[in-house]
Amino acid sequence: MPTVYLTRLEKFNAAHKLWIESWSEEENIAFFGKCANKNWHGHNFTLSVTVKGQPDPLIGWVMDAKKLGKLIKEIVIEKVDHSNLNLDVDFVPQGMMPTTENMAILIWDQLKPHVEKNQCTLHCVKLQETDSIFVEYYGES
């Protein structure tokens, strides 16, 4: 039976600041630009979660897309939407820079055990920060 990939998109808005405490304000601004704004800055993120597996022979689905959406909303979106990623999100370790790259890895870690309970595999977490910037994470260590 062939492997099929199912992707669910969800959106959220969040703020963050890219800042290295051991650097001066001038160094942070020179390196991170607007992302080092002392009053934070925000993005309208698009999160794409792709699972893979073989369609159930009776139902024909890899996973119920509505159930996948509900998992993403409960496990991730409710925690990150309209929040400060540096301060408010319980799965972001204190002191970790909440870059799009780090957030994709953390979101993967949150979703993976829940997806596996549904007889499929988490394939990719894609997090789009702007129209021209996104990251993809496939679970590599």
N, C-alpha and C positions, 0 to 999 in steps of 0.2 A: 504494500500500500504506500502511496506517495506521501511525502511530508508536505504539509500545508502551513503557511504562515498567516496568522491573523493579527491585525494591528488595530488598536483602539487609541483614539486621540482624545485628550482632555486638555483643558486650558486653565491656567491660574495666573494671578497677579501677585507679585511679591517684590520686596525691597531687599537690598543687601549693600554691603560696602566692602570693597577690596582694600585691605589695609594691613600693613605689617608693623606691629607695635614697636619693634626695635629700630624702625626707620623714622626719620624726621618727617614732619608734615610735607616739607618740600620734596623729599625723596619719594614719598608715597604719591604725591600729585604728579611728579615728573614721570613716574613709572606707570601708574594706573589711570592717570587722567581723571575724567569725570567719574570713573568708578570709585575713586577715593573721596568722593564728596562727603564731608563730615556729617551732613544731614541725610545721608543715604541716597540711593537712586533705585528706580524700579524698572521692572520689565513685565511685559505680557508674555508669559511663557506658554509654549505648546509642548505637551508631553505626549510622546508616541510610545506605546508599549506593545511589543510584538511577542506573541507566543507561537510555538510551533508544535506540531504533532500530526498524528494521522486522524483523519475524520472518523468519528464514531460510525460504524457500519450501519446502525439503525437511524440515528439522528442526522448524521452528515456533518456535524460540527467538530472542530478541533476543541473549542470551548465556547460556551454561551457568551456572546459578545456583551450582552447586558450584564451578565455576572462579572465579566472582566472589568467593565466600566464601574460597576459597584465596588469592586475590590480596590481599584485605583482611587476612586473618590474617598472611600473610607480610610484607606491606609496611607495615602499620600496627600491628595488634594485638600481634604479637610484640615490638614496640619500646615500646609504651605500657603494656601490661598489667602491673600491679603495679610500676609505676615512679614516679619523681618527675619530673613533666613539666618542672619548672624545671631539673633537673640531668642526667637520664639519657637523654633522647631525642635522637638524633643529628640529627633534622630540625627541632628547635626551636632557632632561633638563640639564642646566648648573649645574655642581657639582654632577650629578648622576653618579655613577660608572657604566660604560657600560659593565657589566658582561653579560655573555650569558643569565643568568636568567632574568636580567632587559631588555635586548634587546628583548627577546621573548615576554615579556609583552607589551613593547612599539610597537612592530610590530603588535601584536594582536590589540592594540588600533587603529593603523593606518588602518588596513584592515577591521575591523568589520563593520563599516557603509557601506562600498562599497560592501561587500559580501551580506549584508542584502537586498540591492537594487535588488539583483538577485534571490529573492524568495528561498534562502537557508540560512543555518546558518553556521557561522564559528565554527568549532568543535575543532581544535587543531593547534597550531603553534609549530613546532619542529625546533629547531635551533641546528645544529651540528657544534661544534667548531673544533673538531679533530676526528680522527677515533674512539677514545674511550670515548669521552665526548659529550653529548648532553643534552638538556633540552626540556621538553614538557610543554606547557601551555594551559589550557583548559578554560580560562576565569574566573576562580574563583577569588573572591575578598578576 
